[in-house]
Amino acid sequence: MRHSDWIRSQNQYLWEAMQTHRFVTDIEKDQLPLDVLRRYFFFEHAFVETAVLIFGHALLKAPGFAQQRKLIATLSALSEAQLVWFQDCFAALGIGTKGSPLPKAVDDFATGMLGIAEDGDYAAIVTIMMAAEWMYGTWCMRAHQHPSTEPMLRAWVQLHAEPDFLSGADWLRAEVDREAAALDDAGRMRLADLFGRALQLEIDFHEAAYDSTWPVPKAEGNA
C-alpha cells in the first residue's frame, strides 16, 4: 500500500464525511442553493491568498530544484489564472468583493492550514495540500459526470476534474509517499494526523457556506 493510501485509511471516517457532505451531494444532485454557492465562492476566493502563502512556505522548505519548479508553477496558477477566474465568477453571480467579517470556520480554515505550513516541515505542507486537492479531485470527478445547470459551478467542478488539476494532486501524493518513506512509524502517524486535521477544517469550511445568517455581499448595481 502506498504511504498516501495508508494516511487516508487512518482518516477514512473524515474522508467519507467530506465526500458525502451536503455541499458535495447537493452539487451531485444539481440542487445547491444559489446563496450557498455565492457564499462558498466568496469564502474560497478569500482563501486564495492564504493558499499562495502555504505553497510559498513549501517552496522555501522544498528539498530540491524539481520540487521548487513545480511549486513555482503552482504559485503562478494561483496568483494569476485563479484570481482572474474569480473575477469572472463574481461578475456572473453578482457577488460583491467586500462583505461582513468571515465566519469563524472560514477564518479557522485559513489560520489552521497556514499555521501548519508556518510551523511544519515540507512533508507536513504537502500532506495537508494533498488532503485538500485529493479530496476535491475525487468528488469533482464524480460530479463532473452529471454537470450542473449553473454555469459557474459547472466550470468550477470541471476545473477540478481536468488532467492539470488531477496531475497536481497526484504529484502531491508522490511527494508524500517519498517523504513518508524516510520517516519512522511515529513520523508517518504525524502526517496522518495532519491529513485528518486538514479534512476536518475542510468539512467545517464547507458547512459555513450554509450559514444563512451570513449575508452574501452584492456587487454594485445588484442591490
N, C-alpha and C positions, 0 to 999 in steps of 0.2 A: 504493500500500500504506500502511495506517495505520502510524504510528510504533510502536504497541504490537505490531502483527504483525511488523514488522521486528525489534524487540527479541526477540521469541520465536524468530524464524527464526535469529537468531545463536546461539541456545542449543537448537537442535532436538534434539540428542543428549540433553541433560539433561531436556528436556521429555518426550521419549519414554521415557526411563529412569524417570521418575516415573509417567507414565501406564501403564506396563507393570510397575511394581514389584509384587512378590509380594503386598504388602499390598492393593493395588488388585485384582489378579487373583483373589486369594483371596476378596475380597468379591464380585466379579462372579460367581464360581463358587459362592458360598454355602458356602465351606469354610474360613473364617477360624477358626483355633483360638480357643477362648474365652479362654484365658490371654493370648493375643496381644491380643485385643480389650480385656481388662481393663488390661493394661499401657498400651496405646495411650490409653485413656480417662484413665488416671491421669496419663500424661505430658501429654496435651492439656489437661487441667484445670490442671496446674501452669503451663502456658504462658499461661493466660488473663490473669493479672496482667501478664505481660510485654507481651501484645498491647495491653492498656489503656495501658501506658506508651508503646508505639510510636505508637499513634494520638494519645496526648496530645502527643507531640513534633510530630506532623503538625498538630495543632490550633494549637500555638504558632507554627508556621512557615508556616501556610496563607496564601495570597496574598490572600484576600478573605473577606467575610462568608458568601457562598454556600458556600464550602468549609468554613468553620467550623461552619455549621449542620449540614451533612451529617456532619461528624466528631463533633459533639456527640451526634447520634442514634446513631452507631455506638458511641460510648463507653457510652451508656446501655444499648444492647442487650448489649454485652459484660459490663458490670458488674452487670447485673440479670438479664435473661432467660437468658443463657447459664449463669450461675452457678447459677440455680435448676434449669436443665435437668441440670446435672452432679450436683446433689444427688439428683435422682430417678434418674439413671443409676447412681450409686454404690449407692444403696439397692437397685435392681433386680438389680444384678450382684454384690452382696455385696463391694464394694470399700471398703477402709478409707481413711481420709484421711491416715494417716501411714505412710510407707514408708522403705525404705533410701535412701541418697543416690542421686540420679538418675544414670543412665548418662552418660558423657561426651558422647555425641552429643546427648542431650537438653539438657544444660547448654550445649553449644556452639550449639545452635539458638537458645536464648533469648539468650545473650550476643552471638551473632553478629548476629541481627536487631536487637536493642536497640542494639548498638554502631553499626550503620548509621544508625539513627534518631537517636541522640545526636549523631553526628559529621556526618551528612549534611544536605542541604537538603530542602526539601519534595518536590522531584522524586525524590530518592533514596528517600524513605519511601513515596510512592505506588507506586513501581516495585517494591519488594520485597513490598509487600502485594498488589499486582496479581499478582505471581508466585504467591503463596500462594492467593489467592481464585480466580483464573482457573483454576489447576491443580485446585483442589477442585471447582469448578463443572463442569469438563469431565468428570472421571471419575465424579462423582456423578450427572450427567445420564445417563451410560451405565448405571451400577449401579442407578439408580432404575427402569430398565426391567425389572429382574429382582430384585424385593425380597427381602431376606434373611429367613430364617426366625427370626432372632434379633431380638426387638422393639426393643431399644435401638439396635442397629446399623441396623436398618431406619429408625428415626426419625432417626438422625444423618445418614444418606445423604439422606433426604427433605428434611431441613432445608437441606442444601447444594444441593438441586436445585429449591428453591422460588423463585418470582419475586423475593421480597425479597432473598435472598442473591445471586441472579444479577444483579439490578439493581445491587447494591453492587459486584460485580466489574466490571460494565460501566461504572459511574461511575469506578472506578479507572483503567480503560483510557482513558476520555475525558480524565481528568486527566493521565495520562502522555502521551497524544497532544498535549495542549495545551502541557505543559511541554517536551516534546521538540522541538516545532515552533520554540521560541525558542532552541534550542541549535545549536551547530555540530556537525560530524561527530564531533569528539572528545568533546563533551558527550553526544551520543547513544550513543556507544560506551561511555561510562562507565555509562550506565543499563543497557545490555545486559549489561555485566559484573556489575552489581549483581543483575540479574534471574537470571543464572546462579548467582551465589553463594547467593541465596535458594533456588533449586531444589536445589542440592547439599545445603544444610542441611536441607531438607525430606526429601530422599532418605535421608540419614543418620538423621534423626529417626524416620522410619517404620521403618527397618531395626531400630532399637533395640527396637521392640516384640517382636521375635522372639528377644531375648536371654533364654533360659530360665534363665540364672543370676541374673537379677534377680527377686527374689520379689515376687509380686503381694500387696500388703497386703490383709488380710481385715478386713471390718467386724466389729465386736464382735458375738459370738453366731454368727459364721460360721467359727470356728477349725476 
